[in-house]
Amino acid sequence: MAFLDKMTDFSRSAMKKSEEVMETAKINLKISQKKSVIKDYQVEIGKIIYTSFKNGELAMLCEKIKLEEEEMGALQESLENEA
């Protein structure tokens, strides 16, 4: 009888472990799918940025930022000169 009890315990343990492994595999699959979706979004972002660059929009915006930064620097310098 002890042998049957041990076999039953072993079977339950093995079944529980296989359920845990299956659940882990399902979660890992979902994580991989999410990573794939994120990668697709990143490719789309890259296409948008490239198109903006190709059309000159990106360079124009960068130039506007540069001008604002220069003006901001001049304003900060004038504050420092007052002090």
Secondary structure, 3 states (H helix, E strand, C coil): CHHHHHHHHHHHHHHHHHHHHHHHHHHHHHHHHHHHHHHHHHHHHHHHHHHHHHCCHHHHHHHHHHHHHHHHHHHHHHHHHHC
